Amino acid sequence: MYELPNGDFIYVFDPAGASVPGKGNYWQKEAFLRFVSWKKRVDEDYKNGRAASVDHWRYYTRLGNRLIESGGGLLEVISSELGIPRDKLDFGYESLALIDAAIIGYDLDNAWKTLYDALVFYIGQIIVERVNGTWDINTKHYGGDYPYVTVLGTGLQYMPINIVRSELDGVKDSNLRKATSDEIRIHAFRNAD
């Protein structure tokens, strides 16, 4: 790895390596540092059995499955932690764009500790309203008991936990709005069968 005078990096692969020997990648400084932080977190998660989204959530959750009943208090957490007026948290896609903008620069480790449950609830509630769904607790799929959203009689399992975990990975800016709409759209095709 070589640091350039402008602070960016060139990462050269092992010349004796099998995949791309002697070739390399150019990284802008901020992107490289984010990647390094992400890699450390992923390694730590794997080492401690938190590779799956549900296992990761279970490690950080303060409320567990009780988050379903904690709605109002969780909206206050989002509002106070991210500085978003409570009346703007209306369970619409635009509110997710506000959350995405507010999360930029927010300490990721702190986000897992303070915002995880709140964001899982908020995104789950958006899905509930969009698909006329309901919250449920997993008892039959991998991962033990965890909250998810379903539409009664369909067997569909919308996973707000996966959305939050993947969008707050730290490598890129979050796009909760797109990830939530994608989750709804993908399941709409499955439900159409």
Secondary structure, DSSP 8 states (H G I E B T S, - for coil): -EE-TTS-EEEE--TT-SSSTT-EEEE-HHHHHHHHHHHHHHHHHHHTT--SHHHHHHHH-SSGGGGGG-HHHHHHHHHHHHT--GGG-SSSHHHHHHHHHHHTTS-HHHHHHHTHHHHHHHHHHHHHHHHT-EEEE-SSSTTSS-EEEE-TTT---B-HHHHHHHHTSSSS---HHHHHHHHHHHHHHHHH-
